[in-house]
Amino acid sequence: MSEKINLGIPEKNRKAIAIGLSRILADTYTLYVKTQKFHWNVTGPFFSQLHLAFEGQYTQLQEAVDSLAERIRALGEFAPGSFAEFHELSSIKDQKGVPSANEMISQLLKDHETAARVIRELLPETDEGEDDATNDLLTGRLREHEKTAWMLRSMLEG
């Protein structure tokens, strides 16, 4: 027998937050896979720096994936976990082929900015539902995406 969830978050907010977190999870996983692909395949005069930068980025994204999925479960919903589900939910587009190093940086910059915007869309729902735990998780994710976007943008300047 399953116990009714009573976390102090109204059910409609709890479900809406879990749906929003599923989108963020899909974005994060898609960005993780894309960043790892770029790590493996980057070439050019800045190979070493980009190889290491991309590794740091995908490692951080990998950790975020687990935190997001666990938060969805804590809210009483099931987390998406297939490529098909991620493809359907994600705002970030997959990359076929291997672009140039500059195009990799540009794409990842746009993707981190997209991820930040999607997170911002969910924050009013977490505020309304007084879901401080999810709000805290999302604020941390937002900070990471904005910092990574700034670093990527800086690589393209000059």
N, C-alpha and C positions, 0 to 999 in steps of 0.2 A: 504494500500500500504506500502510495506517495503522499508526502506531507505537502500542504499548501505553502507556497513561498510567502514569507512575511518579513521582508527586509526593511520595511518602512518606506519603500518606493511604491507609489501607486502602480497597479498592474499595467495600465495603459502606457505609462511612462517606461516601466521596466521592459516591456516588450518592444517599444519604439527604440529604446536605447540599445537593446540587443540587436535589433535590425541594423541600426546605424553602426554599431561596433562590427557587425558582419561585413559591412561595406569597407570599413577601415581595415579590417583583417585582410580582406581580399586585396585591397590596394597595397598593403604592407607586404603580403606574400608575393604579389606580382612584381613589386619593386625589388624585393629580395632576390628573386630569380633573375631578373633583368640585370641587376647590379653584379651578381655573381657571374653571369655570362660575360659581361663587359670586363670583369676582373680576369677571366680566363683568356679573353681574346683581344685585349688592347695591344696595340703595336705603336711604334713610332719613337721619337726622341725622348718623350716623357714617360716611356713604358714603366720604369721602376716606380716613379712617384704615383702614377695613376693606378698601377697594379696594387700598391699598398693602400692607397686612398680608398679604392673600391672594396678591398678586403675589409677594411675597418667599417665601411658603410654597410656591407651585407652582413657582417657579424652582428652589428647593432640591430639591424632589421630582423635578423633571425631570433634574437632575444625578445624583440617586441611582439613577434608573431605569437609566441607562447603566452605572453602576458595578456594579449588581447583575447585569445581563445579561452583562456582560463576565466577572464572576466565575464565573457558571454555565458560560460557554464555557471559561474557564481550567480548570475542573474536568472538562472533556471531555464536557459534555452540551449539548443545544440549549436555548436560552432560549425560553419562550413569548412570543408577540408579537402575538396576535390578540385582539380584543375578546371573542370566544367563549372563548378559553383563560383570559383574565383573569377573565371572569365566573365561570367554573367554579372557578378556584383562589382567588379573593379572599374574604377574610373581611369586607371592607368593601362595603357595599351602595351601589349607584348611586342617584342622586337624580333622580327625575322631577319636573318642575315647579320652581317657584322659591319656596323657603320665605322666611320673614322673616329679617332680619339676625341676630336673636338665635338663631333656629333654625339658621341656617347655622353660627354659632359653636358652638352646642351639638353639632351633628352632627360638625363637624370635630374638636372636643375628643374625642368618643367614638371617632372613627375613628383619631386619633393614639394613643389609649390602646390600642385594639385592635391596631394595628400594633406597638406596643411589646410587648404580650403575645405576639404571634405570633413576634416576634424572640426573646424569652426562651425560647420552646419549642425553638428550634433550637440555642441555645447549648450545652446538654449534648452534643449530637451533634458540634459543632465541637470541643469539649474532648476528647471521646473519640477523635476522629480526629486530634487534634493539628493541626488546621487553623487555625493562628494568623492567616493572611491573611484567611480568612473571618470569624474571630472579631473581628479588628480592624475589618473593614468593618461587621459587625453592631453592634459596640459604638458606633461612630460614628453609625449609623442610630438606635440606641436613644437615644442622647443627644439627637439632633435631635427625635425624636418626643416625648420627655419634656419638652424645653424648649418645644416648640410647644404641647403640651397645657397646660403651666403658663401660658403667655401667653394662650391661649384661655380657660382657666378664670378667669384674672384679669379678662378682659373682661366676664365674666358676673357677677362679684361686685360688690356695692354697688349 
